[in-house]
Amino acid sequence: MTDTHVAAPAKTAAPPPDAPRNQALAKAALLLLRGRTLVVLVLLIVIFSAISGEYLTQSNLILMTKHVAINAILAIGVTFVILTGGIDLSVGSIAGLASMVSGGLLFKGLNFPGGTVFFSVAVVILIGIVVGALVGAVNGVLITRFKVAPFIATLGMLYVARGLAQLHSNGGTYPDLAGTDARGNTGFHFIGVDSLLGIPVAVWIMVLVAVAAIVVTTKTPFGRRIFAVGGNERAAVLSGIRVNRVKIAVYVISGACAALAGLLLTSELGAAYPDTATTYELNAIAAAVLGGTALAGGRGTIIGTVMGAFVIGFLSDGLVLVGVSTFWQSVVKGAVIVFAVITEQAQQRLQSGLTKRTA
């Protein structure tokens, strides 16, 4: 007969009495961080409307939203690229190049041996968007086939596209894009100046682009591939996703969106000049980051990007309205971008901590 010793069951440490409360606070903080863009937008509206009685007037809201539309379209295109872990610094220059190509076609037509041909406004707009898409395709090929880092490839294209825009008119401006009935190229002002149901056409275009982008990123296999590439490129390759094709496609989308934004800006100004949309790429990237798109890729939403564009636009116009110096405007914009990145990192750390606690 042998003695058997049964080990006493191990006692599990009881959770601290305040653990549920701390976890609830952490979840509330995470919810607040996820909705930070909306919170900032509401705060901006409250602050500027308190400072200036003209801020919330109907005319000013329409004007600010029209300004937002151009940056939002740029930012939507950039978001596609950032979601894959890339970056596109060339969108402002692509917008300028598309502006000059389309402006040249409207102003002086296209010379052929038999004479000069003028295209309709619809064809000119399509040509401008195709130009942007082709430049975006070149970016994609440089990055995927020649293994150039996205930052370097698009930085180089920033200078190339801007230089081509200047060469197109030898640095000059195409001053009158109204067209004539005889040439059949009137109506370019429609997309940048006119309104439908009291809302600028540019805003309607922004809504259409945003809805299309939301559907693509959330409801299609291509959208899922974008997130897969940005989340873990190696895993995406092993799962059979053609990563290079996805990357080229997102740069094409970015270039097309940049061209469309450039055409809207050109139509609003009524003239095409080589420096159109200079530095606009910074506002576009800022809108995407402020809207919650992670620069590392794999995380982000189109709705967040659009809201980020509203924050940037409403902030800029509000600072102008209350008479803040342009130099201080740059300081404030930079601080907002840094704040957006810090809060995005804080959100990820908090979410990771909550996941570990509940695992």
C-alpha positions in Angstrom: 0.0 0.0 0.0 1.4 3.3 -1.1 0.6 6.8 -0.1 -0.8 8.9 -2.9 -0.4 12.6 -2.6 -3.0 14.7 -4.5 -1.8 18.2 -5.4 -4.1 20.9 -4.3 -5.6 22.8 -7.2 -3.7 26.0 -8.0 -5.4 29.1 -6.9 -5.9 31.6 -9.7 -5.2 35.2 -8.8 -8.3 37.1 -8.4 -8.6 40.1 -10.7 -8.1 43.5 -9.0 -11.5 44.9 -7.8 -11.1 47.9 -10.1 -10.3 45.8 -13.2 -13.8 46.0 -14.8 -13.8 49.7 -14.2 -10.4 50.2 -15.8 -11.4 48.0 -18.8 -14.6 50.1 -19.3 -12.6 53.3 -19.2 -10.1 51.8 -21.7 -12.9 50.9 -24.1 -14.4 54.4 -23.8 -11.1 55.9 -24.5 -10.7 53.6 -27.6 -14.1 54.6 -28.8 -13.2 58.3 -28.4 -9.9 57.8 -30.3 -11.7 56.0 -33.2 -14.1 58.9 -33.5 -11.4 61.5 -33.0 -11.9 63.0 -36.5 -15.6 63.7 -35.9 -14.8 65.1 -32.5 -12.2 67.5 -33.9 -14.5 68.6 -36.7 -17.3 69.4 -34.2 -14.9 71.3 -32.0 -13.7 73.3 -34.9 -17.2 74.2 -35.9 -18.1 75.2 -32.4 -14.9 77.3 -31.8 -14.9 79.2 -35.1 -18.7 79.8 -35.0 -18.2 81.3 -31.6 -15.4 83.6 -32.8 -17.1 84.6 -36.1 -20.8 84.9 -36.8 -20.1 84.4 -40.5 -18.6 80.9 -40.1 -21.8 78.9 -40.0 -23.7 80.9 -42.6 -25.1 79.0 -45.5 -22.9 80.7 -48.1 -19.8 80.1 -46.2 -20.6 76.4 -45.5 -21.2 75.8 -49.2 -17.9 77.6 -50.1 -15.9 75.6 -47.5 -17.4 72.3 -48.6 -16.5 73.2 -52.2 -12.9 73.8 -51.1 -13.0 70.5 -49.3 -14.2 68.6 -52.4 -10.9 69.1 -54.3 -8.7 67.9 -51.4 -11.1 65.1 -50.5 -10.8 63.7 -54.1 -7.1 63.9 -53.9 -7.0 62.3 -50.5 -9.3 59.4 -51.6 -6.8 58.5 -54.3 -3.9 58.8 -51.9 -5.8 56.6 -49.4 -5.8 53.7 -51.8 -2.0 53.9 -52.0 -1.4 54.3 -48.3 -3.7 51.3 -47.6 -1.2 49.1 -49.5 1.7 50.5 -47.4 2.8 53.0 -50.1 2.9 56.8 -50.5 2.2 59.1 -53.4 3.9 62.5 -53.2 3.2 63.3 -56.9 -0.5 63.9 -56.8 -0.2 67.7 -56.7 2.0 67.7 -59.7 -0.2 65.2 -61.6 -3.1 67.6 -61.0 -1.0 70.4 -62.4 -0.1 68.3 -65.5 -3.7 67.3 -66.2 -4.7 70.9 -65.8 -2.2 72.1 -68.4 -3.0 69.3 -70.9 -6.7 69.9 -70.7 -6.3 73.7 -70.6 -4.1 73.5 -73.7 -6.7 71.4 -75.6 -9.4 73.9 -74.7 -7.4 77.0 -75.4 -5.4 76.1 -78.5 -6.6 72.7 -79.6 -4.5 70.0 -81.0 -2.4 70.7 -84.1 -2.5 68.2 -87.0 -0.9 68.5 -90.4 -4.4 69.2 -91.8 -5.3 71.8 -89.2 -6.2 72.3 -85.6 -8.8 70.0 -83.9 -10.8 71.1 -80.9 -12.4 68.5 -78.7 -15.6 68.7 -76.7 -15.4 69.4 -72.9 -16.3 65.8 -72.1 -13.5 64.4 -74.2 -11.0 67.0 -72.8 -12.0 65.9 -69.2 -11.6 62.3 -70.1 -8.1 62.9 -71.7 -7.0 64.8 -68.6 -8.1 61.9 -66.3 -6.3 59.4 -68.6 -3.1 61.4 -68.4 -3.3 61.3 -64.6 -3.9 57.5 -64.7 -1.0 57.0 -67.0 1.4 58.9 -64.8 0.1 56.9 -61.9 0.8 53.7 -63.8 4.4 54.8 -64.4 4.7 55.3 -60.6 3.3 51.8 -60.1 5.7 50.2 -62.6 8.7 52.0 -61.1 7.8 50.7 -57.6 6.9 47.1 -58.6 9.1 46.3 -61.6 12.2 48.4 -60.8 11.9 48.1 -57.0 12.2 51.8 -56.4 10.9 52.8 -53.0 7.5 54.5 -53.2 8.8 57.7 -51.5 11.6 58.1 -54.0 9.6 57.1 -57.1 6.8 59.5 -56.4 9.1 62.2 -55.2 10.9 62.0 -58.6 7.6 62.0 -60.4 6.6 65.1 -58.4 9.4 67.0 -60.2 8.9 65.2 -63.6 5.2 65.9 -63.8 5.6 69.5 -62.7 8.4 70.0 -65.2 6.2 68.6 -68.0 3.4 70.9 -67.0 5.7 73.9 -67.3 7.2 72.7 -70.6 3.7 72.3 -72.0 3.2 76.1 -72.1 6.8 77.2 -71.6 5.8 78.4 -68.1 2.9 80.4 -69.4 -0.8 80.3 -68.5 -3.8 79.3 -70.6 -6.0 82.3 -69.5 -9.4 81.7 -71.1 -11.0 78.2 -71.1 -14.5 79.3 -71.8 -14.3 78.0 -75.4 -16.6 79.0 -78.2 -19.7 77.6 -79.8 -18.0 77.4 -83.2 -15.3 75.1 -81.7 -17.8 73.1 -79.8 -15.8 73.2 -76.6 -17.9 75.4 -74.2 -19.1 74.4 -70.8 -15.9 73.6 -68.9 -17.1 75.9 -66.1 -19.8 73.5 -65.3 -17.8 71.1 -63.1 -16.0 73.9 -61.1 -18.4 76.8 -61.0 -22.0 75.7 -61.5 -24.4 74.2 -59.0 -27.1 71.6 -58.9 -30.0 71.9 -56.4 -28.0 74.7 -54.7 -25.0 72.5 -54.2 -21.8 73.0 -56.2 -21.2 70.3 -58.9 -17.7 69.8 -57.4 -19.3 68.6 -54.2 -21.6 66.2 -56.1 -18.5 64.8 -57.9 -16.8 64.4 -54.5 -19.8 62.4 -53.2 -19.8 60.2 -56.3 -16.1 59.5 -56.0 -16.4 58.8 -52.3 -19.3 56.4 -52.7 -17.5 54.5 -55.5 -14.4 54.3 -53.3 -16.3 53.0 -50.3 -18.0 50.3 -52.5 -14.6 49.3 -54.0 -12.8 49.1 -50.6 -15.6 47.3 -48.7 -17.6 45.3 -51.1 -15.3 44.0 -53.8 -12.5 41.4 -53.9 -10.1 44.1 -55.1 -10.8 46.0 -51.9 -10.0 43.0 -49.8 -6.8 42.5 -51.7 -5.7 46.1 -51.0 -6.1 45.6 -47.3 -4.3 42.2 -47.5 -1.3 43.7 -49.3 -1.1 46.5 -46.8 -1.6 44.3 -43.8 1.0 41.6 -44.6 2.5 41.6 -48.1 4.3 38.3 -47.7 1.1 36.6 -46.6 -0.7 38.2 -49.5 1.8 36.7 -51.9 1.5 33.2 -50.4 -2.3 33.4 -50.6 -2.1 33.9 -54.4 -2.8 37.7 -54.6 -1.0 39.3 -57.5 0.6 42.0 -55.3 2.3 43.9 -58.1 -1.0 44.3 -60.0 -2.8 45.6 -56.9 0.0 48.1 -56.3 -0.1 49.4 -59.9 -3.8 49.6 -59.8 -3.9 51.8 -56.7 -1.3 54.2 -58.2 -3.5 54.4 -61.3 -6.5 55.2 -59.1 -4.5 57.8 -57.3 -3.3 59.4 -60.5 -6.8 59.5 -61.9 -8.2 61.1 -58.7 -5.4 63.7 -58.8 -6.2 64.6 -62.4 -9.9 65.0 -61.6 -9.1 67.3 -58.7 -6.8 69.3 -60.9 -9.6 69.7 -63.5 -12.0 70.8 -60.9 -9.6 73.4 -59.6 -8.8 74.6 -63.2 -12.5 74.9 -64.0 -13.1 77.0 -60.8 -10.2 79.3 -61.7 -11.2 79.6 -65.3 -7.5 79.3 -66.3 -4.7 76.7 -66.4 -1.3 77.4 -65.1 1.7 75.2 -64.4 1.8 75.6 -60.6 -1.8 74.4 -60.1 -2.2 72.3 -56.9 1.4 72.9 -55.7 1.9 71.3 -52.3 -1.7 69.9 -52.4 -0.2 66.4 -51.8 0.6 67.4 -48.3 -3.0 68.3 -47.5 -4.2 65.0 -49.1 -1.8 62.9 -47.1 -2.8 64.9 -43.9 -6.5 64.2 -44.6 -5.9 60.5 -45.0 -3.8 60.2 -41.8 -6.1 62.4 -39.8 -9.0 60.2 -40.9 -7.3 57.1 -39.4 -5.4 55.7 -42.3 -2.3 54.0 -41.0 0.9 55.0 -42.9 2.1 51.4 -42.4 -0.8 50.2 -44.5 -3.7 47.8 -43.9 -5.9 50.1 -41.8 -8.1 52.9 -42.9 -11.5 54.0 -44.3 -12.7 56.2 -47.1 -15.2 57.8 -44.8 -12.5 58.7 -42.3 -10.4 60.2 -45.1 -13.3 62.4 -46.3 -13.9 63.5 -42.7 -10.2 64.3 -42.4 -10.4 66.4 -45.5 -13.3 68.3 -43.9 -11.2 68.9 -40.8 -8.3 70.3 -42.9 -10.6 72.4 -45.1 -12.8 73.8 -42.3 -9.6 74.5 -40.2 -7.9 76.4 -43.1 -11.0 78.4 -44.0 -11.7 79.2 -40.4 -8.2 80.5 -39.8 -8.5 82.7 -42.8 -11.9 84.0 -41.7 -10.7 85.0 -38.3 -7.6 86.7 -39.8 -4.8 84.3 -38.7 -1.5 84.8 -40.5 -0.7 82.4 -43.3 2.5 81.5 -41.5 0.6 80.5 -38.4 -1.8 78.6 -40.6 1.1 76.3 -41.7 2.2 75.9 -38.0 -1.3 74.8 -37.0 -1.7 72.4 -39.9 1.6 70.8 -39.1 0.6 70.4 -35.5 -2.7 68.8 -36.5 -0.9 66.3 -38.6 1.5 65.4 -35.8 -1.4 65.1 -33.4 -3.2 62.8 -35.8 -0.2 60.4 -36.0 0.2 60.4 -32.2 -3.5 59.6 -31.6 -3.4 56.9 -34.3 -0.5 55.2 -32.5 -2.2 55.6 -29.2 -5.3 53.9 -30.6 -3.3 51.0 -31.8 -1.5 50.5 -28.5 -4.8 50.8 -26.6 -6.5 48.3 -28.9 -3.6 45.9 -28.6 -3.7 46.1 -24.8 -7.5 45.4 -24.7 -7.0 42.5 -27.0 -4.4 40.9 -24.7 -6.6 41.4 -21.7 -9.6 39.7 -23.3 -7.6 36.9 -24.8 
